[in-house]
Amino acid sequence: MNWEIFTATFVTIFIAEMGDKTQFAALAASAEAEKIWPVWLAVVGALSLAGTIGVLAGKVVGSILPEALQRPLSGGLFILVGCWILWKG
């Protein structure tokens, strides 16, 4: 296993998710729940599924696009989504 990639990915995802609306939704659901285990399982399952889709899509896109285009394209898409959110928000 490449621990450098694992650590960088873990830290990046962990920081990005802290204070995210996903965490607020989990907080609200667990506040209303009698037991937290169903909420925890749902959160872990949903984030695992979303992460799996992202990893698989990244593998497919990475095998199609040349490496030189991947970073500028993903950065550009990130900026476009941010602008769209600001425009629609």
N, CA, C and O atoms as CSV, one atom per row, in Angstrom:
chain,resi,resn,atom,element,x,y,z
A,1,MET,N,N,0.847,-1.176,0.000
A,1,MET,CA,C,0.000,0.000,0.000
A,1,MET,C,C,0.894,1.241,0.000
A,1,MET,O,O,1.934,1.284,0.657
A,2,ASN,N,N,0.459,2.239,-0.751
A,2,ASN,CA,C,1.172,3.509,-0.785
A,2,ASN,C,C,0.626,4.397,0.339
A,2,ASN,O,O,-0.434,5.006,0.196
A,3,TRP,N,N,1.353,4.463,1.445
A,3,TRP,CA,C,0.888,5.191,2.624
A,3,TRP,C,C,0.878,6.693,2.403
A,3,TRP,O,O,0.103,7.404,3.043
A,4,GLU,N,N,1.723,7.189,1.511
A,4,GLU,CA,C,1.734,8.629,1.222
A,4,GLU,C,C,0.425,9.055,0.565
A,4,GLU,O,O,-0.163,10.071,0.938
A,5,ILE,N,N,-0.025,8.277,-0.408
A,5,ILE,CA,C,-1.302,8.568,-1.074
A,5,ILE,C,C,-2.457,8.390,-0.081
A,5,ILE,O,O,-3.376,9.208,-0.041
A,6,PHE,N,N,-2.406,7.316,0.719
A,6,PHE,CA,C,-3.454,7.080,1.712
A,6,PHE,C,C,-3.560,8.256,2.674
A,6,PHE,O,O,-4.654,8.766,2.915
A,7,THR,N,N,-2.433,8.687,3.223
A,7,THR,CA,C,-2.437,9.768,4.211
A,7,THR,C,C,-2.910,11.079,3.600
A,7,THR,O,O,-3.728,11.783,4.192
A,8,ALA,N,N,-2.404,11.406,2.427
A,8,ALA,CA,C,-2.812,12.651,1.771
A,8,ALA,C,C,-4.299,12.651,1.469
A,8,ALA,O,O,-4.973,13.661,1.675
A,9,THR,N,N,-4.817,11.535,0.986
A,9,THR,CA,C,-6.240,11.431,0.671
A,9,THR,C,C,-7.078,11.508,1.944
A,9,THR,O,O,-8.079,12.224,1.989
A,10,PHE,N,N,-6.671,10.772,2.978
A,10,PHE,CA,C,-7.423,10.773,4.235
A,10,PHE,C,C,-7.499,12.170,4.832
A,10,PHE,O,O,-8.577,12.629,5.207
A,11,VAL,N,N,-6.366,12.843,4.921
A,11,VAL,CA,C,-6.323,14.176,5.526
A,11,VAL,C,C,-7.137,15.169,4.700
A,11,VAL,O,O,-7.874,15.982,5.258
A,12,THR,N,N,-7.007,15.108,3.386
A,12,THR,CA,C,-7.747,16.019,2.510
A,12,THR,C,C,-9.258,15.831,2.661
A,12,THR,O,O,-9.997,16.803,2.819
A,13,ILE,N,N,-9.705,14.588,2.611
A,13,ILE,CA,C,-11.145,14.310,2.733
A,13,ILE,C,C,-11.641,14.677,4.128
A,13,ILE,O,O,-12.711,15.270,4.270
A,14,PHE,N,N,-10.879,14.332,5.150
A,14,PHE,CA,C,-11.283,14.623,6.522
A,14,PHE,C,C,-11.462,16.122,6.731
A,14,PHE,O,O,-12.468,16.556,7.292
A,15,ILE,N,N,-10.501,16.905,6.287
A,15,ILE,CA,C,-10.585,18.365,6.451
A,15,ILE,C,C,-11.731,18.934,5.626
A,15,ILE,O,O,-12.448,19.823,6.086
A,16,ALA,N,N,-11.906,18.427,4.411
A,16,ALA,CA,C,-12.971,18.938,3.543
A,16,ALA,C,C,-14.359,18.646,4.119
A,16,ALA,O,O,-15.290,19.428,3.924
A,17,GLU,N,N,-14.494,17.536,4.818
A,17,GLU,CA,C,-15.807,17.151,5.351
A,17,GLU,C,C,-16.126,17.804,6.693
A,17,GLU,O,O,-17.292,17.852,7.085
A,18,MET,N,N,-15.130,18.302,7.396
A,18,MET,CA,C,-15.382,18.928,8.700
A,18,MET,C,C,-16.219,20.194,8.502
A,18,MET,O,O,-15.840,21.089,7.747
A,19,GLY,N,N,-17.344,20.255,9.179
A,19,GLY,CA,C,-18.209,21.424,9.066
A,19,GLY,C,C,-19.008,21.476,7.776
A,19,GLY,O,O,-19.683,22.469,7.504
A,20,ASP,N,N,-18.941,20.431,6.990
A,20,ASP,CA,C,-19.684,20.363,5.740
A,20,ASP,C,C,-21.159,20.101,6.056
A,20,ASP,O,O,-21.499,19.658,7.153
A,21,LYS,N,N,-22.015,20.376,5.096
A,21,LYS,CA,C,-23.453,20.168,5.320
A,21,LYS,C,C,-23.769,18.710,5.631
A,21,LYS,O,O,-24.771,18.422,6.285
A,22,THR,N,N,-22.922,17.781,5.169
A,22,THR,CA,C,-23.112,16.371,5.501
A,22,THR,C,C,-23.016,16.161,7.007
A,22,THR,O,O,-23.810,15.427,7.595
A,23,GLN,N,N,-22.047,16.807,7.613
A,23,GLN,CA,C,-21.876,16.656,9.055
A,23,GLN,C,C,-23.032,17.303,9.823
A,23,GLN,O,O,-23.460,16.783,10.854
A,24,PHE,N,N,-23.528,18.416,9.331
A,24,PHE,CA,C,-24.673,19.058,9.981
A,24,PHE,C,C,-25.927,18.196,9.855
A,24,PHE,O,O,-26.739,18.130,10.778
A,25,ALA,N,N,-26.079,17.539,8.707
A,25,ALA,CA,C,-27.222,16.632,8.528
A,25,ALA,C,C,-27.117,15.454,9.485
A,25,ALA,O,O,-28.120,15.035,10.063
A,26,ALA,N,N,-25.917,14.916,9.658
A,26,ALA,CA,C,-25.709,13.809,10.591
A,26,ALA,C,C,-25.983,14.266,12.020
A,26,ALA,O,O,-26.584,13.532,12.804
A,27,LEU,N,N,-25.551,15.457,12.355
A,27,LEU,CA,C,-25.783,16.010,13.689
A,27,LEU,C,C,-27.277,16.152,13.956
A,27,LEU,O,O,-27.761,15.777,15.023
A,28,ALA,N,N,-28.003,16.694,12.983
A,28,ALA,CA,C,-29.442,16.883,13.142
A,28,ALA,C,C,-30.165,15.543,13.254
A,28,ALA,O,O,-31.069,15.390,14.075
A,29,ALA,N,N,-29.769,14.574,12.429
A,29,ALA,CA,C,-30.426,13.267,12.473
A,29,ALA,C,C,-30.146,12.553,13.790
A,29,ALA,O,O,-31.043,11.930,14.359
A,30,SER,N,N,-28.915,12.639,14.277
A,30,SER,CA,C,-28.600,11.947,15.526
A,30,SER,C,C,-29.220,12.644,16.731
A,30,SER,O,O,-29.479,12.006,17.752
A,31,ALA,N,N,-29.458,13.944,16.621
A,31,ALA,CA,C,-30.108,14.663,17.719
A,31,ALA,C,C,-31.551,14.206,17.887
A,31,ALA,O,O,-32.077,14.197,19.000
A,32,GLU,N,N,-32.183,13.831,16.795
A,32,GLU,CA,C,-33.572,13.386,16.831
A,32,GLU,C,C,-33.716,11.885,17.065
A,32,GLU,O,O,-34.792,11.409,17.427
A,33,ALA,N,N,-32.635,11.145,16.860
A,33,ALA,CA,C,-32.709,9.688,16.940
A,33,ALA,C,C,-32.621,9.205,18.387
A,33,ALA,O,O,-31.926,9.785,19.222
A,34,GLU,N,N,-33.338,8.143,18.642
A,34,GLU,CA,C,-33.271,7.532,19.966
A,34,GLU,C,C,-31.925,6.836,20.162
A,34,GLU,O,O,-31.334,6.890,21.241
A,35,LYS,N,N,-31.453,6.181,19.102
A,35,LYS,CA,C,-30.145,5.521,19.119
A,35,LYS,C,C,-29.330,6.054,17.940
A,35,LYS,O,O,-29.870,6.322,16.867
A,36,ILE,N,N,-28.045,6.200,18.155
A,36,ILE,CA,C,-27.213,6.802,17.101
A,36,ILE,C,C,-26.694,5.797,16.087
A,36,ILE,O,O,-26.253,6.194,15.008
A,37,TRP,N,N,-26.733,4.492,16.403
A,37,TRP,CA,C,-26.169,3.505,15.494
A,37,TRP,C,C,-26.792,3.512,14.100
A,37,TRP,O,O,-26.054,3.435,13.118
A,38,PRO,N,N,-28.118,3.601,13.967
A,38,PRO,CA,C,-28.675,3.658,12.607
A,38,PRO,C,C,-28.209,4.899,11.837
A,38,PRO,O,O,-27.968,4.837,10.631
A,39,VAL,N,N,-28.086,6.018,12.544
A,39,VAL,CA,C,-27.610,7.243,11.891
A,39,VAL,C,C,-26.162,7.060,11.470
A,39,VAL,O,O,-25.791,7.409,10.349
A,40,TRP,N,N,-25.341,6.517,12.359
A,40,TRP,CA,C,-23.928,6.309,12.054
A,40,TRP,C,C,-23.768,5.372,10.856
A,40,TRP,O,O,-22.981,5.653,9.952
A,41,LEU,N,N,-24.508,4.266,10.844
A,41,LEU,CA,C,-24.431,3.326,9.723
A,41,LEU,C,C,-24.868,3.983,8.411
A,41,LEU,O,O,-24.259,3.749,7.367
A,42,ALA,N,N,-25.912,4.798,8.463
A,42,ALA,CA,C,-26.381,5.483,7.259
A,42,ALA,C,C,-25.335,6.469,6.752
A,42,ALA,O,O,-25.087,6.548,5.548
A,43,VAL,N,N,-24.721,7.221,7.664
A,43,VAL,CA,C,-23.694,8.194,7.273
A,43,VAL,C,C,-22.488,7.482,6.663
A,43,VAL,O,O,-22.003,7.872,5.601
A,44,VAL,N,N,-22.011,6.446,7.330
A,44,VAL,CA,C,-20.853,5.701,6.834
A,44,VAL,C,C,-21.180,5.060,5.482
A,44,VAL,O,O,-20.364,5.098,4.561
A,45,GLY,N,N,-22.362,4.478,5.368
A,45,GLY,CA,C,-22.755,3.858,4.098
A,45,GLY,C,C,-22.858,4.860,2.960
A,45,GLY,O,O,-22.376,4.613,1.855
A,46,ALA,N,N,-23.495,6.000,3.242
A,46,ALA,CA,C,-23.667,7.017,2.191
A,46,ALA,C,C,-22.323,7.602,1.761
A,46,ALA,O,O,-22.067,7.767,0.568
A,47,LEU,N,N,-21.464,7.914,2.733
A,47,LEU,CA,C,-20.150,8.465,2.383
A,47,LEU,C,C,-19.278,7.426,1.677
A,47,LEU,O,O,-18.502,7.764,0.784
A,48,SER,N,N,-19.409,6.169,2.079
A,48,SER,CA,C,-18.660,5.100,1.402
A,48,SER,C,C,-19.104,4.938,-0.043
A,48,SER,O,O,-18.277,4.782,-0.941
A,49,LEU,N,N,-20.406,4.976,-0.263
A,49,LEU,CA,C,-20.924,4.854,-1.627
A,49,LEU,C,C,-20.488,6.040,-2.486
A,49,LEU,O,O,-20.049,5.865,-3.623
A,50,ALA,N,N,-20.614,7.251,-1.933
A,50,ALA,CA,C,-20.203,8.441,-2.686
A,50,ALA,C,C,-18.706,8.393,-2.984
A,50,ALA,O,O,-18.280,8.732,-4.088
A,51,GLY,N,N,-17.915,7.976,-2.007
A,51,GLY,CA,C,-16.477,7.861,-2.216
A,51,GLY,C,C,-16.129,6.805,-3.243
A,51,GLY,O,O,-15.229,7.001,-4.060
A,52,THR,N,N,-16.837,5.687,-3.208
A,52,THR,CA,C,-16.598,4.611,-4.174
A,52,THR,C,C,-16.898,5.084,-5.591
A,52,THR,O,O,-16.133,4.808,-6.516
A,53,ILE,N,N,-17.996,5.787,-5.760
A,53,ILE,CA,C,-18.342,6.323,-7.081
A,53,ILE,C,C,-17.258,7.294,-7.545
A,53,ILE,O,O,-16.860,7.270,-8.710
A,54,GLY,N,N,-16.779,8.147,-6.640
A,54,GLY,CA,C,-15.727,9.092,-6.996
A,54,GLY,C,C,-14.433,8.407,-7.390
A,54,GLY,O,O,-13.783,8.806,-8.356
A,55,VAL,N,N,-14.057,7.379,-6.645
A,55,VAL,CA,C,-12.818,6.649,-6.952
A,55,VAL,C,C,-12.935,5.937,-8.296
A,55,VAL,O,O,-12.018,6.003,-9.115
A,56,LEU,N,N,-14.048,5.263,-8.525
A,56,LEU,CA,C,-14.227,4.555,-9.795
A,56,LEU,C,C,-14.286,5.522,-10.977
A,56,LEU,O,O,-13.690,5.266,-12.024
A,57,ALA,N,N,-15.004,6.631,-10.808
A,57,ALA,CA,C,-15.065,7.624,-11.884
A,57,ALA,C,C,-13.683,8.224,-12.136
A,57,ALA,O,O,-13.304,8.463,-13.283
A,58,GLY,N,N,-12.936,8.466,-11.064
A,58,GLY,CA,C,-11.587,8.996,-11.220
A,58,GLY,C,C,-10.671,8.040,-11.953
A,58,GLY,O,O,-9.843,8.465,-12.759
A,59,LYS,N,N,-10.811,6.748,-11.681
A,59,LYS,CA,C,-10.001,5.742,-12.373
A,59,LYS,C,C,-10.321,5.722,-13.863
A,59,LYS,O,O,-9.421,5.635,-14.698
A,60,VAL,N,N,-11.613,5.803,-14.189
A,60,VAL,CA,C,-12.027,5.793,-15.598
A,60,VAL,C,C,-11.534,7.060,-16.300
A,60,VAL,O,O,-10.934,6.985,-17.372
A,61,VAL,N,N,-11.787,8.214,-15.696
A,61,VAL,CA,C,-11.353,9.479,-16.300
A,61,VAL,C,C,-9.837,9.522,-16.401
A,61,VAL,O,O,-9.292,9.997,-17.398
A,62,GLY,N,N,-9.149,9.025,-15.367
A,62,GLY,CA,C,-7.692,9.013,-15.387
A,62,GLY,C,C,-7.116,8.134,-16.477
A,62,GLY,O,O,-6.019,8.390,-16.974
A,63,SER,N,N,-7.846,7.105,-16.850
A,63,SER,CA,C,-7.357,6.230,-17.915
A,63,SER,C,C,-7.667,6.794,-19.306
A,63,SER,O,O,-7.067,6.373,-20.295
A,64,ILE,N,N,-8.600,7.743,-19.381
A,64,ILE,CA,C,-8.981,8.323,-20.672
A,64,ILE,C,C,-8.209,9.604,-20.959
A,64,ILE,O,O,-7.684,9.781,-22.058
A,65,LEU,N,N,-8.137,10.504,-19.972
A,65,LEU,CA,C,-7.488,11.805,-20.165
A,65,LEU,C,C,-5.995,11.735,-19.898
A,65,LEU,O,O,-5.557,11.040,-18.982
A,66,PRO,N,N,-5.220,12.446,-20.688
A,66,PRO,CA,C,-3.783,12.523,-20.393
A,66,PRO,C,C,-3.558,13.228,-19.050
A,66,PRO,O,O,-4.329,14.105,-18.661
A,67,GLU,N,N,-2.504,12.833,-18.359
A,67,GLU,CA,C,-2.229,13.376,-17.024
A,67,GLU,C,C,-2.068,14.893,-17.042
A,67,GLU,O,O,-2.436,15.560,-16.075
A,68,ALA,N,N,-1.532,15.442,-18.111
A,68,ALA,CA,C,-1.323,16.889,-18.200
A,68,ALA,C,C,-2.636,17.670,-18.209
A,68,ALA,O,O,-2.649,18.849,-17.854
A,69,LEU,N,N,-3.734,17.036,-18.607
A,69,LEU,CA,C,-5.038,17.712,-18.651
A,69,LEU,C,C,-5.875,17.514,-17.390
A,69,LEU,O,O,-6.810,18.276,-17.142
A,70,GLN,N,N,-5.552,16.509,-16.601
A,70,GLN,CA,C,-6.404,16.159,-15.467
A,70,GLN,C,C,-6.504,17.275,-14.427
A,70,GLN,O,O,-7.604,17.631,-14.005
A,71,ARG,N,N,-5.379,17.820,-14.017
A,71,ARG,CA,C,-5.402,18.858,-12.973
A,71,ARG,C,C,-6.075,20.146,-13.459
A,71,ARG,O,O,-6.957,20.653,-12.767
A,72,PRO,N,N,-5.697,20.697,-14.625
A,72,PRO,CA,C,-6.376,21.925,-15.064
A,72,PRO,C,C,-7.868,21.723,-15.313
A,72,PRO,O,O,-8.674,22.607,-15.022
A,73,LEU,N,N,-8.232,20.569,-15.848
A,73,LEU,CA,C,-9.647,20.306,-16.102
A,73,LEU,C,C,-10.428,20.179,-14.796
A,73,LEU,O,O,-11.509,20.754,-14.666
A,74,SER,N,N,-9.896,19.437,-13.832
A,74,SER,CA,C,-10.612,19.286,-12.568
A,74,SER,C,C,-10.670,20.615,-11.816
A,74,SER,O,O,-11.691,20.926,-11.201
A,75,GLY,N,N,-9.598,21.401,-11.852
A,75,GLY,CA,C,-9.613,22.723,-11.224
A,75,GLY,C,C,-10.623,23.648,-11.878
A,75,GLY,O,O,-11.348,24.373,-11.197
A,76,GLY,N,N,-10.665,23.619,-13.198
A,76,GLY,CA,C,-11.621,24.443,-13.929
A,76,GLY,C,C,-13.062,24.053,-13.625
A,76,GLY,O,O,-13.924,24.916,-13.454
A,77,LEU,N,N,-13.319,22.746,-13.558
A,77,LEU,CA,C,-14.672,22.288,-13.214
A,77,LEU,C,C,-15.048,22.698,-11.791
A,77,LEU,O,O,-16.193,23.068,-11.530
A,78,PHE,N,N,-14.085,22.633,-10.877
A,78,PHE,CA,C,-14.330,23.046,-9.501
A,78,PHE,C,C,-14.711,24.527,-9.457
A,78,PHE,O,O,-15.650,24.906,-8.757
A,79,ILE,N,N,-13.989,25.358,-10.199
A,79,ILE,CA,C,-14.288,26.794,-10.250
A,79,ILE,C,C,-15.658,27.036,-10.880
A,79,ILE,O,O,-16.424,27.871,-10.397
A,80,LEU,N,N,-15.971,26.314,-11.951
A,80,LEU,CA,C,-17.277,26.468,-12.595
A,80,LEU,C,C,-18.426,26.102,-11.654
A,80,LEU,O,O,-19.437,26.802,-11.602
A,81,VAL,N,N,-18.270,25.016,-10.919
A,81,VAL,CA,C,-19.314,24.619,-9.967
A,81,VAL,C,C,-19.459,25.689,-8.886
A,81,VAL,O,O,-20.577,26.025,-8.494
A,82,GLY,N,N,-18.335,26.226,-8.402
A,82,GLY,CA,C,-18.392,27.300,-7.410
A,82,GLY,C,C,-19.119,28.521,-7.937
A,82,GLY,O,O,-19.939,29.113,-7.235
A,83,CYS,N,N,-18.821,28.901,-9.173
A,83,CYS,CA,C,-19.504,30.050,-9.789
A,83,CYS,C,C,-20.992,29.775,-9.962
A,83,CYS,O,O,-21.822,30.654,-9.732
A,84,TRP,N,N,-21.324,28.561,-10.367
A,84,TRP,CA,C,-22.735,28.197,-10.547
A,84,TRP,C,C,-23.478,28.288,-9.209
A,84,TRP,O,O,-24.602,28.786,-9.150
A,85,ILE,N,N,-22.844,27.807,-8.143
A,85,ILE,CA,C,-23.468,27.868,-6.817
A,85,ILE,C,C,-23.668,29.326,-6.406
A,85,ILE,O,O,-24.726,29.679,-5.884
A,86,LEU,N,N,-22.666,30.173,-6.633
A,86,LEU,CA,C,-22.812,31.586,-6.304
A,86,LEU,C,C,-23.913,32.238,-7.125
A,86,LEU,O,O,-24.687,33.040,-6.602
A,87,TRP,N,N,-23.987,31.903,-8.398
A,87,TRP,CA,C,-24.987,32.484,-9.292
A,87,TRP,C,C,-26.399,32.051,-8.906
A,87,TRP,O,O,-27.312,32.876,-8.858
A,88,LYS,N,N,-26.580,30.748,-8.627
A,88,LYS,CA,C,-27.897,30.216,-8.293
A,88,LYS,C,C,-28.291,30.482,-6.842
A,88,LYS,O,O,-29.478,30.529,-6.518
A,89,GLY,N,N,-27.278,30.660,-5.953
A,89,GLY,CA,C,-27.525,30.795,-4.521
A,89,GLY,C,C,-28.233,32.052,-4.182
A,89,GLY,O,O,-28.511,32.307,-3.010
